[in-house]
């Protein structure tokens, strides 16, 4: 089951969904970040709190996506002179180098989203974060036993939640105003595509904060449990922090753009207090907040290049401020609506209320974990890229197979060297033996082809045959063949005799033998001649008492 987690300045939000064509909320929880113990660091306390939530709610850790807030990142709108994704990917880090004033670009991770294309140019949303912040967030989650699949920006995660649940219109211009405890996020979408993201620091006036939380589980669409309310964090003054507003580094307008938007905040620091006075707006804190919010919304729409807005969605713990809808709709002709994720995700009761106010980013992260991602940003890049467990196993298996292949290659090479050495030794001995045979057959005569002794022997025998009148050459009968013929003749004749001597010559073979009893060597002589390879005759036959001795001469047939 996919899980999304957002870690705010004071609260932890976790959403668990059931994926599919129509995602459904299974669990949503908002808990205040506990204070660390005396011997515990804030990071360790936060990791322990997250681990406790996952343990108590029995949340899976396999499919989790987390996010960073805009004030932890650098966010810019940027234009590049090409539209192809591969060209953007190759150059975006160099393009973003100027956005990091105090950080070398090699110490940052950068990702981008293509907001629009126009006449061969691309307008990009560029998001970057210092590597130490990415590492710190991953280390914090690892302390809770979580290895997130991706690290999104909370603003784009919110957009993903609105887009996937149908809260965001697919046509026209829609603005999203998320009023948090310390920060206000502004999103603009045109025809269902994110056009820009901006943010600024502000505190909601005291009494207007509604940080609803829930310790509830939405099992099968029924929200049950107790409501947990997180107290707002009050700044030194209950007013808009104009001095510290320092809009998050998202969009920077020049003086000409600012002039078109009218008078901006003029800050005067009092001698005895840090109360900010804004020229031309109401003096009460709520009025100043709404006025500033309207100015920033107009600036954001101008930065997005849109002339007007059809719908404004409001959310966040500070969206309960009185007069918010009227103030945003005034002079803009827009329909102002409150975000209703609960209906789309079948969340009810206190769970639904908390989800609508603070659950968009966590839901967007969970949808991303389920494979539904309208933006595609991920700050887990370079050395921090996510590796699934199967990928780790695959890498180990690939390494093992590579080592085995290398070992097989080395063993094969060694075996091949040994085989070549044996072949060389065999050939050398064969040549030596062939030369010995040549020298025995033709002493004192050099072979015609020293490298091919068998060919030289054949040639020499043909020459000898021609000299002897055999134009076809001389057939050489080996000793083995002579012995074979004699043995076959003896077996065929059925005679029982003993061989006294055997002299095998090149032209003639002489065999002497003896036997007892009634014996005649005639059948033996006939069998030799009948074999066809030798012509035999009896050259001597004697009888002494009961012992017969004989001599048989066999010669090769005469050439005709």
N, C-alpha and C positions, 0 to 999 in steps of 0.2 A: 504494500500500500504506500503511495507517495506521501511524503511529509515535507512541509515547508516551515522554515523557522526564521523569524525576524528578531534581532536583538536591538532593542532601543536603548535610550539613555536611562530609562527607569524600569522598563518592562520587557518581558520575553513573551513573544507571541508564537504559538505553534499550531499549525493546521494539518489535519490528516484527511485525505480524500480517498474516495473509491473512484478509480479511473474508469475509462470507457467513453462512449460517445456522449454521455450526459453525466459529467462528474457530480459526485454527491459528497457532502461533508459528513465525515464520520466523527470528527473530534476537533474541537478548537478550545484553546486555553490561553489565558493571559495571566501572567504572574509577575508580581513585583520582584525586581532583582534584590536579593537579600544583602544586608551589610555583611562584610567579611568578619570572621572571628579575629581575635587578637593576633594569633599566629598564622593567619591566612591572608594571602594576597587577594585583591579584588578579582583578578582573573580566575584564580582557583575557586573562589566562592561562586563566580558565575558559571564555571564549568560544572561544579557540583550541583548547582540549581538546575541546569539543563539536564544533566544526567538523572536527577531526581524526577523531573517531569516525564522523561521518556520511560523511566522505570514504573512510576505510578500509573501512567496512562497506557502502559504496555505498547509503546509506539515502536514500530520497526526502524532499524537504523540503516537498512540497505539502500533505500531510495530517498535521500534527503537532499534538498537544495536550500542554501542559506543566501543571505544578501548583505550588502554593505549600504550604509546610508550615504546620501550625497555629500555630507560634510566630511566624510572620510575619503572622498574621491575628488578627482578633477573632472568636471563635466563641461563640455564645450560643443557648440554648434560650429561646424567647420565645412568649408566648401573646397572640393578638389576638382581638377579639370579632366576627370574621366569617370566612367560609370561601371567598368568591369570590376567584379569582386576581387579577382586575382591581382589587378593593378592596385586597388585600394589596400589590400592586405599586405602587399610588399612595401608600401610607402607610408602606411598610416603611422607607424611608430616615429618615423623621422618628421612627419607632418606635426605630430603632437609634441615634439621636443620643446617647442616654445611655450607650451602650456605649463610645464613644470619649472618654476623659477628657481627653486632651491634644491632640486633633485635631478641628478643625471638621468637621462632617458633609459639607460641600461639598468637602472635601479627601480624601474616602474614597469607595470604590465598595462597594456592598452588594448581596448577592444572598441568596436564601432558598430553603428547601425545606420543603414542608408535610409534617410528620411524621405528624400524625393530625388528625382532626376529631371534635369531641364537643360535642353540644348547641349548635350554632351558633358554636362557637369553634374556632380552629385553633392547634395547637401547631407552631411553626416552628423550624427550624434556621436561624439567621441568621449569615451569614458576611460579614465586611467586611475590607477591606484599605486601607491608606493608598495614595493615588494615586502617591506617589513610589516606593513599593515595587513597585507594579504596573508603573510606567514603567521602573524599574531592571531588573526581570526581563525585560520585553520588549526593552529595549535590549541586555541581555546576550545574549539569543537572537538578536537582529538582528545582533550582531557575529559570530555563527556562520552567518549567512545563513538564519535560520529566522524565519518569521512564524507563530506558533502560531495555530491556529483557535480555541482556547479556553484559558482559564487556570483550572484546577480547583483544589480543595483536595485534598491528597494523601490525606486520610482518606476523603473521599467517592469519590475515584478507586479506592481499595482496595475500598470497598464495591461499587462498580460491577463490579470484577473478580470478586469472590466471587459477586455476584448473577448475572452473565452466564454464568459458567462452571459454575454449579450447586453451588458449594462452600457456598453459604448456603442453609439450609433455608427453604422458602417457608411453613412453618407453625411455630408455636411461637416461643420466644425464643432468639436466638443472640447470644453476645457474642464479639467479636474482640479479641484482645490482641496488639498489635504492639510488640515490645520492640526499640527502635532503639538507636543508639549513645549518644545523649544524651537521647532522649525516648521515652516510652511512650504509645502511642495506644490508646484504648479505644473500641470501637464496639458499639452495641446495636441489634439488628434484631428486630422483632416481625412475624411473619407475612410475612416477605420485604420489609418496609419499614424503612428506617433510622429509628431512634427517637432516638438521641442520639449525640454525639461528645464525647469528653473526652480530655484529655492532661495529662501532668505531666512535669517534668524529672527524670531519674534517670540514673545510670550503672550499667551491669551490672558486678558485681564482676569483677576481673581474672581471667582464666583461663576465664571462662564465655562469652566473646564468640566468635561464629562468623560473621564477616563474609565469607561465601563470595561470590566473584565469578566471572565466567566471561568468557573471550575466545572464545566459541564461537558457532557459527551453526547454527540448527536448520533446515537445508534438508531439506525433505520428511520432517520428523519425526526426523531423525537428528542428535543433538547431538555435535559434534566440537570439538576445540580444547583449549587448556590452561587450567587453573584459575588464577585470579588471586585471591589472598587479600588483603583490605585490613586492615591492622592497626587494632585499636581505638584510640580516642583516650582516653587515661586522664585522668581529672580529678584534682585534687590529692589526693583521698582515694578509695579503692576502695569507697566505701560510697554508700548512698542520700544524695543531696544534699538532706536535709530542710530545711536552711536556705534553699536556693534553689528548693525544690520549687515554691513559688508556682504552684500548678496553673494551667495555661494558662487564660486567661479564657474558659472554656467553660460550666461550670455552677457556680453558687454556691449552697451549701446554707446554710440558717439554722441557728441554734444548736439548735433543736428537732430538726431532721433529724440534725444531727451527734450529738446526745445518743443518738438511737435507734441509731446505728451503733457506739456503744461508744467507748472511749478512743482519741483520735487521737494523732498524734505529738507528743511534748513534747520540745522542743529545748533542749539546754543547751550553750552554747558554752564549750569549755574554754579555760583561760587560755593554754595553750601550743600548742593545736592546734584545728583546725576540725572535729574528729570529732563526728558527730551521734550522740546516744544516744536511742534510742526506748524509751519505757517499755512494759513488758509483752511484749516480743518478744525473740527470741534475740539474743545479742550479736554473733554472727558476721555478716560483711557479707552473705552469701548469705541467711541467715535473715531479716535485716532487710529486704532487698530483697523477698523473697517475702511477708513480712508486710505491707509497705507496698502491694505490688501487690494483695493480697487486699482491703485496706481500700479502696483506690481503686476496685477493681472493684465492691465492694458499694455504694459511694457512687454510682457511675455507674448501677447497676441501680436504685437508689432514685430517682435523678434522672429515670430513664426511666419511672418509675411501674410497674415490673413487680415481681412478688413473687419470682420465681425465674428460673432460666435452665436451658434444656435442654441446650444445646451451647455449648462454649467452643472457639473456633478460636485457635490460637497460631501466631505467625509472627514474623519479624524475626531479626536476627543474635544477639540475646540470648535467643532462645527455647530455646537448647540448655542453659540452666542446669539443673543437677541438681535434681530434686525439683519442677520447675515444674508438671508435670501433677498430681502428688499434691497440691501446695499449692493449686492452683486448684480441684480437685475436692472437697477436704476441706470438709465442712459445707455444700456446695451441691448435691450430688447430680447434678451435671452431667457429661455426657460430654465429655472434653477430647480434642480432635483437632488434629493439625498440618495446616496449610493444604497442600493438594495441588493447585496450579494446573497442575503439569507434566502430570498425567494428562489433564486436560481439554483442554490445548492441545497435546498430543502432543510434549512436550519430554522429552528423555532425557539421561542422563548428568549431567555437571557442569552443563550448562545447566539441567536440571530442578531440581537441588539449589539452584542460585543463584536460580532463579525462585521457588521456594517460600519462600525466606528473605527475599528483598529485592525481588522483582519485581512485587508486587501493584499498587502505585501506577502504575508505568510501564505495566503491562498494562491497568489501568483507563483510563488516558489514551488508549492506543491503541484500545481498544474504543470510547471516546467519539468518537475521530476517525473510526471506522468507522460511526458513527451509532447505536451501542448505549450508551445513557446512562440509568441507572436513577435518577439524582438530578437532573441538569439544572443544576447550579451552574456559573456562569461569571463570573469576575471581570474579564473583558474587556468592560467596559461604558463607557457614556458616550463620552468622547473616545478611549478605548482599544478600542472595539468592533472586532471583526475585519471586515475588508473583503476579500472574495475579489477576485482579479485581474479577474474578469469584472465584479464590482461597480464596480471603479475605471473600467473601460472603459465600463460602462453609465452611470456618472455623467458621464464626459466626453462620451459621446454625447448624453446628455440635455441637458447644458449647451449643446453645439453646436446641437442641434435647437431648444432654447429661443431661442438667439441668432438662429438662422436664421428662426424664426417671428416674433421681434420685428422683425427686419430686413424680412421680407415684409410685416408689418403696417404698418411705417412707410412702406415704398415704396408699398404699396397705398393708405394714407391720402393720401400725396402725389399719387398718380395720381388718386385720387378727387377731390381738391381741384382738380387740373388739369382733369379731365373736367367737374366742376361749373362751373368758370370758363369753359370752352369752351361748355358748354350755355347758360350765361347770356349769353355774347357772341352765340351763334347766335340765341337768342330775341330779344335786343335788336335785332339787325340785321333779323331777320324782321319784327318789329313795325314797324321803320322803313320797310322796303320795302313792307310792306302799306299803311302810311299814305301812302306816295308814290303807290301805285297808286290809292288812294281819292281822293286829292286830284286826280290826273290825270283820273279818271273823273267825279268830282263836285266840281268846284272850288267853294269857298265853302260847302259843306254839311258839317256835323259828322256823323260816323257815329253810328248809334244805340247801338252798343256799342263804345266805344273800345278795349277790351281784346280784342275779337274782330272784327277787320276783315273776314275772309272772311264771317262771318255777316252783318255789316252790308251787304256788297256783295250777298249773296244776297237779303237783305230788300229792298234798294233796287231790284234788278232785278225782283223780283216786283211791287213797287209800280208800277214803270214799265210792266210788262206789263199789269197791270190797267187802267192808264190808257189803254193802246193797244188795249184790248179782248181781250187774250189772258189768259183767266182762269187758264191754266196757267203764266203767266209768260213772259218773253221768253227765247228761247234765244240765247245770245251765241256767235257764231262768231268765233273768233280769227283773226288774220292767218296764223298757222301753218297752221291748218286750210284756209284759202282757198288758200294756196300749195300745200298738199298735194293738194287737189282739182284744181287747175290742172295740176300736174305729172303726176298720175295720168291725167288726160284726154289730155294730149299724148302720153304714152307709149302709151296705149291706141289713139289714133287713127292712130299710125304716121306722122304728118305731120312734115315737116322744115321748121321756120320759126324765125325769130329774134324775140325779144320786144324791142320798142322801148321800151315804157313799161308800168308797172303801178301802178295807183292803187287801193289797198284802202281802202274806206270802211266805216263801220258798217253801212250799208244796201246799198251798191252797190260793185262792183269793176269797173274798166275796164282792159282789156288791149288794147294795140296791138302789131301785129307785121308782119313782111314775109317774103316768100319769093320764089324765082325758079322758073321752069319752070311746068309745068301744076299749078296749086295751087287747092284749094278748102277753106276753113276749116269747111265743114259738119260733117264727122266730129268735129272738135274740139269744136264747140258741142254736138253730140249727147252726147258723152261727159261733158261737164261736167254737163248736165242729168240724165243717167242716174245720176250719183253720188248724187242725192237731197238733197244739202245746199245746192245752188245751182241757180237757174234761169238759163240763159244764152240770149242771142240775138245775132245778128250785127247790129251797128248801122251798119257801114260796110265796103264791100269795093270796092277799085279796082285797075285794072291800068294800069301805066305802063311801056310797052315790055315788057321781060321780067320786070318786078318787080311783085309783087302786094302791096298793103297792105290791112290789115283791122283792124277794131276789134270787140271782143267785150265785151258788158256782162253781168255775172253778179250776180244778186241772191238774197237769202235767200228761200225760198218764203214766200208769203203765208199767214198763219194763216187756217184755215177755221172 
